[in-house]
Amino acid sequence: MMTYFSDYSKKRFAILVLIVSISGFSQGMLLPLISIIFERDGVSSALNGLNATGLYIGTLLISPFIEQPLRKWGY
């Protein structure tokens, strides 16, 4: 069975993809900048790695809890 989506649904999906793309791009550009700043300030590479790791672990930990608010209020 084929499912057809309305133009409204397609636009909402395109907006969501755009927001996720911008977010990923900005995060990808920010991590190297933070790394350079930390290196100049004398922060060890281990702490710098923990910073990046913490960012991704935080994202993974919050993911299961964000579903209900998204269903309730939308994005």
C-alpha positions, 0 to 999 in steps of 0.5 A: 500500500502506498502512502501519500503525504500532503504538501504540508507534511513534506514542507514540515519534513524539509524544515526538520531536515534543514534544522538538523543539517544546520545543527550538525554543521554548526556542531561540526564546526564548533568542536575543532574551534573549541579544541584549538582554544583549549589547546592554546589555553594549555588544556590537556588533550585528554580533557579536550577529548572528554569535552567532545565525548560529553557532548555526544553522551549527553545527546544520546542520554537525552534522546529517549526523553525528548520523544514525549515533549516532541509528540505533545508540542511538536518541533 
